[in-house]
Amino acid sequence: MDNVCEEKVFSSLFETNSKTVFNYIYYKFGNEEKAYDAVQEAFVKLWENCTKVTPDKAKSYVYTVANNLYLNVLKAEKVRMKYADTSNDRTNESPEFILEEQEFKEKLDKALNSLPENQRTTFLLNRIDGKKYAEIAEMEGVSVKAIEKRMHLALKSLREHIDGI
């Protein structure tokens, strides 16, 4: 039977799950550095507890540890969501287009930030990462029905805040 303490098993778990765990925490933190730290620490804890965690429970363990680390930091800092500037080479676009796009981005950021954290996380995991409701439900430790409800409420709120989506 595979054991998390085996380097190939641990490496495989890291390769398979680290990016998704990172995104999950990043959407909650809004801070790449803190998300990266939480993921690294979660996998360190998995390694330290490799004899106690079976491979089939490892994914859930890492999500739980990373989420708990997030909650501890949140209590300490009350961090709000911020997005990295994604400006590219804009030589072919009109100043009006860039301004409109910037205004829309600001509206979207404001609308996303106004969502409760669980709705924002669900929305971003689904729409940005392409995660299925069942996967999000597993990550969050809730039912698929709860995720459907969160998504419904998130979309309703976003529609109210932003015309045209």
N, C-alpha and C positions, 0 to 999 in steps of 0.2 A: 504494500500500500504506500502511496506517495505521502511524503511528510513535508510540511512547510519548512522544516529545518534544512532540507536538501536544497542546495544552491540553485539547481535547475528549476525546481518547483517554485521557489521564492522568486527567482528571476522572471519566470513565466507569469506569475501573479502580478509582479510589478509591471511588466510589459503590457499585459492585458488591461490592467485597471488604473494605472497611475494617471493617465491623461484625463479619463472620465472623472476620477476623484478630484483631480486638480480643477477641472471646469466646474464641477459641482460646488466646490468650496469657493472658487473664484466668483461665481455668480452670487454667492452669499456675502462674501467679503467685499468684492469690488476692488481687491488689491492683489495683484499677481504675486508679490513677494510673500505676503502672509499665506496665501493659498499654497504656494510652493513649500513654504515652511511646514504648514499643517500636513501636507501630503508626505513630505520627507519624514516628519516625526511619526506619522501614523504607520508608515512602513518600517521604521526603526522599532516601534513598539510591537509590530507583528513579528519581526525577527527576534526580538527579545522574548516573546511569548510563543515562539514557533512550536514548542512541545505541547502547548495547551490549545492551539487553534488548528482545526483540521482544514485541509485545502478547500473543501466545499463551503466552509464558514469564513474563509479568509477575506473574501470580497466584502461581505457584510461587516466583518470586524474592522476593516480599514475605513469603510464609510463611517461607521459609528465613532471610531477614535478621531478621525479627521473632523467630523461634525462636532464632537465634544470639545475638541481643541478650539474650533471656531466659536462655539458658544462661550467658552472661557474668555477668549479675546474680546468678543462682542460685549460681554459684561464689563470688561475693563475699559474698553475704548468707545463703545457706541458708534462703530464705524458706519458710514453711509456709502452707498454705491457710487463709484466713479469709473468712467470708461477711459481706456487709453485712446489718445488721439489717433484716428486712423486716416489722417490726411495723406493723400498720394500725390503723384505728379499731376498737376491740374492745368497744364498749359492749354488744353483744347476746350476747356469749359468756360462759359461766360461768367463774369462776376455775379450776375443775377442768379444763375443756376447754383453757384457755390453758396451764395447767401441764403437762397431758399433751402438748399440741402442742410446748411448749418442750422437754420431756424427749425427745420423738421427734426433734426437730430436732437436739438435742445428740447423740443416738445416731447419727443420720444423718451429721452433720458428722464425728463421731469415726470412723465406719465409712468414709466417703469419704477422710478423711485417712490412714487406715491402708492404703489401696490404693496400690500402686506408681503413680507419676506417670503412666505411659503408660495404665494401666487407668482411672484417675480421669478423665483428659482424654478418652479414648474414650467412657466412660460419659456424661459431661456433654455432650459434643458431640452424642451420639446422643439422649439423653433430654431434655436441656434445649433444645438448638438444633434438634433434629429432623434432624440430618445423617444421610445414608445412609452405610452402611459404606464404599462406594466413595469418597465424598467425604472421609471421615476418612482412609482409606488414602492418598489423594492428598496430603492435608495433612501426614500423618506420614511420607510416603515409604516406606510398607510395603505388603505385599499385603493384599487383602481378607480372606484367610484369617487373617492375623496380627491384624486388627481383630476378626474373629469370635472368635478365641481370647481376646483381651484382654477382650472383652465378656462372654464365658462366665465367665472367671475373676473379673471384677469382680462380676457378678451372684451368683456362688457365694459369694464373700467377703462381700458385703453381706447375703445371706440368713443367713449364719452369725452376723453381727454384730447383725442386727435381725430380730426376729420379725415376721412378717406382711407382708414385701414380696417 
